[in-house]
Amino acid sequence: MAHLLIIVSRAEPAQFKYLKHVFGRDTGEVILDRRIGKRREHPARAGAERRRRDRRQRDVTTDLQTLGWALVRR
């Protein structure tokens, strides 16, 4: 079975607690969304881009806003 990561919106603390209880370590890991703002809002201050592409495979923003959680395969 693939290791799963369940990301829960910070606006849904009750759902985080519930999903952590239900899925726990058996299925994967349940974490709160740690993103605060758009990364590298000021590209001029960041210097040259060192990454070839964004590390995120899928944008989960829509799922977090509509469902309150998102499921990601690791």
Secondary structure as UniProt FT lines:
FT   STRAND          4..8
FT   TURN            10..11
FT   HELIX           13..27
FT   STRAND          28..32
FT   TURN            39..40
FT   HELIX           43..46
FT   HELIX           61..66
FT   STRAND          69..73
//
